[in-house]
Amino acid sequence: MSKYRMNEYTYNCPVELALNTIMGKWKALILWQLNKGTKRYSELKKTLPNITDKMLAQ
């Protein structure tokens, strides 16, 4: 079975690696909005009203 390495971590499958990469409170919500099409910063901010400017910029 293949092993996948990223930084100092080893993962057993690519799905585990992908989920670990996109984990976080806002990442999934931002990706969901971007899945619908390209959005400007201000458009994302309107769809995610509780997100801080700092977090969205990161």
VMD Tcl script that builds the backbone (N, CA, C; Angstrom):
set m [mol new atoms 174]
animate dup $m
set s [atomselect $m all]
$s set {name element resname resid chain x y z} {
  {N N MET 1 A 0.840 -1.184 0.000}
  {CA C MET 1 A 0.000 0.000 0.000}
  {C C MET 1 A 0.886 1.248 0.000}
  {N N SER 2 A 0.543 2.215 -0.817}
  {CA C SER 2 A 1.321 3.443 -0.923}
  {C C SER 2 A 1.152 4.301 0.315}
  {N N LYS 3 A 2.186 5.020 0.632}
  {CA C LYS 3 A 2.154 5.992 1.724}
  {C C LYS 3 A 2.334 7.377 1.106}
  {N N TYR 4 A 1.665 8.351 1.661}
  {CA C TYR 4 A 1.742 9.726 1.163}
  {C C TYR 4 A 2.322 10.599 2.252}
  {N N ARG 5 A 3.344 11.360 1.901}
  {CA C ARG 5 A 4.007 12.211 2.892}
  {C C ARG 5 A 3.778 13.673 2.564}
  {N N MET 6 A 3.537 14.450 3.609}
  {CA C MET 6 A 3.453 15.904 3.487}
  {C C MET 6 A 4.046 16.471 4.762}
  {N N ASN 7 A 5.057 17.309 4.603}
  {CA C ASN 7 A 5.816 17.826 5.735}
  {C C ASN 7 A 6.360 16.639 6.518}
  {N N GLU 8 A 6.115 16.566 7.813}
  {CA C GLU 8 A 6.649 15.457 8.605}
  {C C GLU 8 A 5.614 14.355 8.836}
  {N N TYR 9 A 4.451 14.456 8.200}
  {CA C TYR 9 A 3.378 13.493 8.413}
  {C C TYR 9 A 3.295 12.484 7.276}
  {N N THR 10 A 2.894 11.273 7.619}
  {CA C THR 10 A 2.676 10.217 6.640}
  {C C THR 10 A 1.207 9.828 6.670}
  {N N TYR 11 A 0.590 9.742 5.497}
  {CA C TYR 11 A -0.827 9.402 5.381}
  {C C TYR 11 A -0.968 8.089 4.619}
  {N N ASN 12 A -2.026 7.353 4.922}
  {CA C ASN 12 A -2.252 6.060 4.293}
  {C C ASN 12 A -2.959 6.157 2.951}
  {N N CYS 13 A -3.694 7.228 2.729}
  {CA C CYS 13 A -4.399 7.372 1.454}
  {C C CYS 13 A -4.504 8.853 1.088}
  {N N PRO 14 A -4.719 9.165 -0.173}
  {CA C PRO 14 A -4.791 10.564 -0.597}
  {C C PRO 14 A -6.001 11.301 -0.027}
  {N N VAL 15 A -7.076 10.588 0.271}
  {CA C VAL 15 A -8.259 11.238 0.848}
  {C C VAL 15 A -7.929 11.756 2.248}
  {N N GLU 16 A -7.224 10.984 3.024}
  {CA C GLU 16 A -6.814 11.408 4.367}
  {C C GLU 16 A -5.943 12.658 4.290}
  {N N LEU 17 A -5.029 12.672 3.348}
  {CA C LEU 17 A -4.161 13.832 3.156}
  {C C LEU 17 A -4.973 15.062 2.753}
  {N N ALA 18 A -5.911 14.897 1.815}
  {CA C ALA 18 A -6.738 16.016 1.356}
  {C C ALA 18 A -7.600 16.568 2.484}
  {N N LEU 19 A -8.228 15.694 3.256}
  {CA C LEU 19 A -9.073 16.158 4.358}
  {C C LEU 19 A -8.255 16.902 5.402}
  {N N ASN 20 A -7.077 16.414 5.694}
  {CA C ASN 20 A -6.233 17.099 6.663}
  {C C ASN 20 A -5.811 18.474 6.146}
  {N N THR 21 A -5.614 18.585 4.846}
  {CA C THR 21 A -5.197 19.846 4.247}
  {C C THR 21 A -6.300 20.892 4.298}
  {N N ILE 22 A -7.559 20.498 4.064}
  {CA C ILE 22 A -8.640 21.479 3.998}
  {C C ILE 22 A -9.432 21.617 5.297}
  {N N MET 23 A -8.980 20.967 6.361}
  {CA C MET 23 A -9.701 21.081 7.631}
  {C C MET 23 A -9.612 22.517 8.162}
  {N N GLY 24 A -10.607 22.907 8.853}
  {CA C GLY 24 A -10.664 24.239 9.434}
  {C C GLY 24 A -12.095 24.742 9.370}
  {N N LYS 25 A -12.387 25.713 10.186}
  {CA C LYS 25 A -13.756 26.214 10.291}
  {C C LYS 25 A -14.247 26.823 8.983}
  {N N TRP 26 A -13.399 27.575 8.314}
  {CA C TRP 26 A -13.853 28.349 7.159}
  {C C TRP 26 A -13.493 27.748 5.812}
  {N N LYS 27 A -12.470 26.916 5.746}
  {CA C LYS 27 A -11.986 26.425 4.459}
  {C C LYS 27 A -13.065 25.724 3.645}
  {N N ALA 28 A -13.809 24.833 4.276}
  {CA C ALA 28 A -14.844 24.092 3.547}
  {C C ALA 28 A -15.932 25.036 3.039}
  {N N LEU 29 A -16.304 26.027 3.840}
  {CA C LEU 29 A -17.340 26.980 3.425}
  {C C LEU 29 A -16.864 27.852 2.271}
  {N N ILE 30 A -15.616 28.269 2.320}
  {CA C ILE 30 A -15.053 29.074 1.236}
  {C C ILE 30 A -14.980 28.247 -0.039}
  {N N LEU 31 A -14.503 27.003 0.072}
  {CA C LEU 31 A -14.432 26.134 -1.106}
  {C C LEU 31 A -15.810 25.869 -1.683}
  {N N TRP 32 A -16.802 25.729 -0.828}
  {CA C TRP 32 A -18.178 25.515 -1.301}
  {C C TRP 32 A -18.658 26.708 -2.125}
  {N N GLN 33 A -18.384 27.911 -1.641}
  {CA C GLN 33 A -18.778 29.115 -2.378}
  {C C GLN 33 A -18.012 29.240 -3.695}
  {N N LEU 34 A -16.719 28.924 -3.681}
  {CA C LEU 34 A -15.911 29.019 -4.899}
  {C C LEU 34 A -16.265 27.923 -5.904}
  {N N ASN 35 A -16.832 26.825 -5.422}
  {CA C ASN 35 A -17.274 25.749 -6.306}
  {C C ASN 35 A -18.387 26.236 -7.235}
  {N N LYS 36 A -19.145 27.221 -6.794}
  {CA C LYS 36 A -20.248 27.764 -7.583}
  {C C LYS 36 A -19.754 28.718 -8.669}
  {N N GLY 37 A -18.497 29.106 -8.604}
  {CA C GLY 37 A -17.933 30.013 -9.598}
  {C C GLY 37 A -16.973 31.007 -8.957}
  {N N THR 38 A -16.277 31.741 -9.786}
  {CA C THR 38 A -15.319 32.734 -9.317}
  {C C THR 38 A -16.041 33.836 -8.554}
  {N N LYS 39 A -15.463 34.234 -7.433}
  {CA C LYS 39 A -16.045 35.308 -6.626}
  {C C LYS 39 A -14.952 36.286 -6.235}
  {N N ARG 40 A -15.339 37.533 -6.163}
  {CA C ARG 40 A -14.434 38.556 -5.654}
  {C C ARG 40 A -14.423 38.487 -4.130}
  {N N TYR 41 A -13.418 39.121 -3.539}
  {CA C TYR 41 A -13.270 39.140 -2.084}
  {C C TYR 41 A -14.553 39.630 -1.415}
  {N N SER 42 A -15.092 40.726 -1.895}
  {CA C SER 42 A -16.291 41.310 -1.277}
  {C C SER 42 A -17.511 40.389 -1.421}
  {N N GLU 43 A -17.582 39.642 -2.521}
  {CA C GLU 43 A -18.691 38.705 -2.701}
  {C C GLU 43 A -18.597 37.558 -1.698}
  {N N LEU 44 A -17.379 37.063 -1.478}
  {CA C LEU 44 A -17.191 36.021 -0.464}
  {C C LEU 44 A -17.543 36.550 0.925}
  {N N LYS 45 A -17.120 37.768 1.196}
  {CA C LYS 45 A -17.396 38.379 2.499}
  {C C LYS 45 A -18.904 38.468 2.744}
  {N N LYS 46 A -19.682 38.785 1.719}
  {CA C LYS 46 A -21.139 38.877 1.869}
  {C C LYS 46 A -21.778 37.517 2.122}
  {N N THR 47 A -21.236 36.460 1.503}
  {CA C THR 47 A -21.817 35.133 1.680}
  {C C THR 47 A -21.395 34.491 3.004}
  {N N LEU 48 A -20.321 35.010 3.610}
  {CA C LEU 48 A -19.822 34.504 4.891}
  {C C LEU 48 A -19.722 35.673 5.867}
  {N N PRO 49 A -20.838 36.186 6.350}
  {CA C PRO 49 A -20.825 37.425 7.127}
  {C C PRO 49 A -20.071 37.343 8.457}
  {N N ASN 50 A -19.906 36.176 9.030}
  {CA C ASN 50 A -19.232 36.071 10.334}
  {C C ASN 50 A -17.724 35.892 10.236}
  {N N ILE 51 A -17.200 35.765 9.023}
  {CA C ILE 51 A -15.767 35.594 8.853}
  {C C ILE 51 A -15.047 36.932 9.007}
  {N N THR 52 A -13.880 36.921 9.632}
  {CA C THR 52 A -13.129 38.162 9.782}
  {C C THR 52 A -12.324 38.433 8.517}
  {N N ASP 53 A -11.963 39.691 8.314}
  {CA C ASP 53 A -11.160 40.059 7.158}
  {C C ASP 53 A -9.827 39.320 7.168}
  {N N LYS 54 A -9.241 39.201 8.347}
  {CA C LYS 54 A -7.951 38.527 8.474}
  {C C LYS 54 A -8.051 37.068 8.023}
  {N N MET 55 A -9.082 36.378 8.489}
  {CA C MET 55 A -9.249 34.965 8.147}
  {C C MET 55 A -9.514 34.779 6.655}
  {N N LEU 56 A -10.343 35.631 6.083}
  {CA C LEU 56 A -10.654 35.511 4.662}
  {C C LEU 56 A -9.428 35.816 3.817}
  {N N ALA 57 A -8.623 36.759 4.220}
  {CA C ALA 57 A -7.413 37.099 3.475}
  {C C ALA 57 A -6.380 35.969 3.521}
  {N N GLN 58 A -6.339 35.241 4.616}
  {CA C GLN 58 A -5.396 34.124 4.721}
  {C C GLN 58 A -5.775 33.032 3.779}
}
mol reanalyze $m
mol bondsrecalc $m
mol representation Tube
mol addrep $m
